[in-house]
Structures are given as C-alpha cells and as structure tokens.
Amino acid sequence: MSAPQPLLETRTLGRWRIHAIQAGGQQLDGGAMFGVVPKTLWERRLPADAQNRIPLGMRCLLVEHEDGLVLIDTGLGNKENPKFHAIYGVENAGAEGRTALEDGIRQAGFTPADVRLVINTHLHFDHAGGNTWCNPAGEVLAAFPNARYVVQAGERAYAEHPNERTTASYFLPNWAPIVAADRFDFLAGNQEVVPGISVRLTPGHTPYHQSVLLESGGERACFLGDVVPTSHHLPLPWIMGYDVEPLVTLESKRALLAAAHREDWLLVFEHDAAVGFGRITHDGKSYRLQE
C-alpha cells in the first residue's frame, strides 16, 4: 500500500478558490508509466515496490467559478469490482460508501449536486469513471445530477471504437448514461467553455486528449491531465508507455511546458501521489519543479 495522500489541497487563483481533490490512489507498473526511460533512471526519483509498482494518485480539480462549480476529471468512481481494484492497485474508498471524490467535494464545503460543469480531459476509466455512479439498486446514473459534461467529440468517437490495445481503458457506462440524458456536450478543438476556463488539445496519450487552462485576475493555471501525469514526467522524453502516439505527446509537452515556463503557470499534476501543484523552471537541459 502507498502512503496516505492528502484528500484536499486548496489554492487561490485570482478571484477563485481551486481545490485539488485526491480521488483515490493507484499503484501501476513503473515501466509502463515511464515507457522507454530505463528503470535505473526513473527509480531514483520514484522507487518501485516488489511488484515493480509505483504510487500514483487520481487528482481532480474543483473550481469555485462565478457561473457555478466546475469539476475537472472525476477519478474512477464506484462501479468497478475488487478484482479490478487489485489489478490496478486502487485505493479509492470514501466514508460511508461514498467515493473519495465526493468526500473531497464535501470537505471543500459542497455536494455533488452543486457542480454545474464537468470537464473530462479524456474518457479513460481513471479520469471519467466518476462521471457516473452505481446506486444501491444497481442503476448507473450521473454522479453530478445538475451538471453538464464536456469532452472532445473526437475523444468520444475514439472511445466508442476501441481496438485491441485501447479497449481496456474505455468503459461505456462512464459516459453513455449522460449522453442518453442529453447532458454531454462535445467540443471541436481549443475553446473557452466558461469565462476564464478553456480547453487546449494536447494529443498523444490519446488522439484527442485535452488539458484545461484557467485564468483569473491575471493568474494562470493548467490542469495537465495525462500529457504530464506526474512531476517526474517533466523531462520532455519521459513519456508513458500507455500513450498511443508518444512522439505526438512529445510535441504537445514541448509546446505546453514552454508556455507554462514563459508565463509562470501554476500546474496541477493529476497522477502525482505527492505533488498536487507546482511551477516549473528550466535548468538549460530540462524542466523541473521550482524549489
């Protein structure tokens, strides 16, 4: 088991309060998480256990926006069984049958019914599984009953036509009930979704992966998603083996991190077990976290 992770970290961004909520832990194979990077290099930063697994998180971001609460990504949810949890090293329990994401939302002072917009970076199970929940009667329903949901239209098409490699990542119950209720909006490229919050295509992990940019009161932040899943993935060639187009990821990272460095963005790392927020510097060779 990995060390306990803080459920909630809160920062101020301009006029907004933003809450990084740890929606559960994961333990995944370190080789898969670092792709072609040799274990002798990545294990210096993030030691593996006896099964070669490293500790990871499933961090979501709750934004207190003037138009209503905005939630970026939703973690795994409550629909998967104990065997699935064991395979992926999931630590996802909330109090009294709730998910850790719901507990975090409540700790921030809200309930799932208060969320007005859900933005998915993509539709993999650990980013969109919490879009829906399974109630005690076995029905799969929207987890945020008063919210609209958004993702790239291309991501939905890609998710609904999986191949032998991608089928294990996409589960239709994570979005189909919301589509059936006509509450999912599908985007086409970079655009502002509410004032100050926009999406930017950062393909590579999936062909239509998007990161989320926030700007308020002259301050900027970026929810990276899986283009830079942890602070240990800041070096440009440190790319996950899970990425379907790793050379495309490389160019997405190059452009995104250059802007983040130039404009001093606050970055949000979705899968880092220890680091929720950070700013970056460049040492002449590589990006790294500011001290």
N, C-alpha and C positions, 0 to 999 in steps of 0.2 A: 504494500500500500504506500502511496505517496504521502508526503507531509500534508497536514490540513492547510487549506488555502483560504484566504480572507474572502468572505462572501460578498462584501460590498466595499468599493473604493469610490469616493466622491471627489470631484474637482469642480472648479468654476471655470467656465469658458465664456468670456464676455458677459452677456446677460443671463446665461443659462447655467443651471447645475447639471452636471452629467455624472452618471453613476455606472461604473464598471461592475457588473454582476457576474460572479463566477458560478456558472450554471452547472457545475459538476467537474470532476476530474476525469482524465483518461490516462492510460498507460499504453503507448504504442511502440512498435519496434523502432529503435533508433536508426537503423539502416534505412528503413522506409522513409523516416522523417527527414533524413539528410541526403538521400539519393546517392550521387557519385562521390560525395565527400567521404574520405576514409574514416573509419571508426577511431583511429589513433588521433585524429584531429577533433572530431565533434565530441568525443567522450571527455576531453579535457575541460570542456565547457559544461557538459550535461551528462554526468555518469549514468550508465545503464545498470539495471538490476541483473540478476542471474539469468533472466529470460531475454535479455537484451532490450528491455523496455525502458522508456524514459517517461518522466512525469509531465503531463500536459494538462491544460485547462480547456474550458469551453466558455470563454468570456463573452458576454453580451453587453450592449451599451444602452442605457435608458437616458433619454434626453428630456429635460423639462423645457419644452418648447412652447412659445406663446400660443400656437394653434392646437396644443394638446400634447400629451406624452408620445414620444417617438421611441420605438424599440428597434435596435439593430441586431439581427440574428437572435435565435431562440434556443440554442442548445439542442439536446437530444429529446427532451420530453419524457413521457411516462409510458410509451407504448411497447417498448422492447422488453424481451424476457430475460431471466437471469443468465441463460446460456450466452445470449448476445452480449450482456454486460461483462461476462467473464472473458469473452474473446477480445473485447476492446478495452478491458481494464477500467470499466466505467465506475465512477464513484459519484452518484447522482441523486442520492436520497435527500429529500426535503423533510420538514417536520410534518407529522400527522398526515402522511400520504401526499403532501404537496411536493412539487419539484423544487430543486434549489433555486431555479429562476424565479418561481413565484415567491419563495421566501425572501429573495433579494429585493424584488419589487415591493413587497410589504415592508421590509426593513427600511427602504427608501421613503416610505410613507404613502404608498399607493397600493392599488389592487390591479389584477389583470383587466378588469372592466374599465379602468381609467385610461388604458393605452388606446390611442387613436390611429396610430400608423405603425406598421411593422415593415421593416426593410430587410430583405434577405440578400446577403452577398451572393449566395448561390444556394442550391437546393440539396446539398449533401446532408445526410441524416444528422450530423453533429452541428449543423448550422440552421436547419429548418425543421428538425424533428419536434421542437417545442411549439411550432405553429399550431398544432392540434394536440388534443389530449383525449385519452380514453376514459370515459366516465365509469362509475361502478356498474352500469348496465351494459357495458361493452360497446357503447356508441363512441365513434370518433368525431369530435366536434372542434370548432375553432377555439383555441385556448384564450383568445382575446376577442370577446364577443362584440365589442364596439369598434373594432379596428378594421381599417382596410390594409391590405398587404400589397407589397410591390417587389418585383424581381424583373430581370431582363426577360423579354419574350424569347430570345434565343436560348436562354438557360432552361426555360420550361420545355421548349421543343427538344433540347438535348437530353434533358432528364427523362422525357417520356419516350425516347427512342434509344435506350441504352444498348451497349454492346457487352461482350463477354468481360471486358475489363471494368466497365463503369456500373454495371447492374448492381453490384454490392453496395453502392453508395447512395442510390436513389430509391426511395420508398414512396409510392404514390399516396398513401394515406397522409403524408406530411403536407400535401397541398391540394389534393383532389377535392376534399370536402369544402374547402374555402372557394375553389373555383366553381363548384356546383352551386354555392350560395351567392355567386356573382360578387365576391368581395376581394378578388385578386386582380390587381392592375398590372399590366405587362408593359415594360418600358422598352424603348428602342434607342440605345446609346446613352451618352452622357446627358444628364439633365438635372435641373433643380426639381426636387419633389415637394418640398415646402420651403418657405423663405429661409435661406441660410444653410439648408441641408441639400446636398446634391450627390449624385452617384457618378462615378468615373469608371469606365471599363478598364479592368486590369487583367486581361486574359492570360491563360497559360495553365493555371491549376485546372480550370475548365475553360472552354472557349468563350463563355460569356460571364465570367466572374467579374464582379464589380466591388470596388471599395467605396467608402462613404466619407465625403468631405463635409466638415461642419465649420461655419464661420459666424461668429457673433462678437460684436463690439471690437472688431479689429483683430481678434484672436482666431486661430485656425487649428483644427484637429482633424485627424484622419483615422477612421476605423479600417484597418488594413485588410481584414479577412484573411484569406489563405495566400495572398501574394507574398506576405512576410508573416508567417504564422507565429513566430516567437522572436524575441530579441536576439536569439542565437542565429537567426536566419538573415541578419542584416548584411553580411558579405554577399555581394551580387551572385556568385556562383553557388551559394549554399541554398539549394532548391530541393523540395521534397520529391521523393520517388513516386509519390501519388499524382504528381502533376502530369496531365495528358500531353501538354506541349511545353516542355521545360525551357526550350530556347525562346519561346514567346514569353514565358514567365520572366526570363532574364531581362528582356526589353521592357516589360511592364515595371519591374523593380527599378531598373535604371532610371526611367522617367519619373516614377513616383518618388523615389528617395532623393533624387536631385531636387525636386520641388520642395520636399519636406525639409531638406537641409537648407536650401536657399531662403525659404520663408519661415523657418523655425516653427514648423508644425509640432503640436503635441500628437504623438502616435499612440494608438490603442492596439495592443497585441492580443489577439483573440485566444491563441492556444498556449501562451506562456503561463506556466504554473505559478511563477513568482512575480513577474513584472507585468503590471497592467498598463501603466502609462510611461512614456519616455520621450525625450527629444534626442536627436542624433547629431553627431559630429563626424568629420572625415579626417582621418589621420594621414592623408596623402596616398593611401593604398585602399582603404576600406572604410565603410561606415561602421560606427559603433555607438553605443549609448553614451550620452554625456554623463560625466561623473556627478 
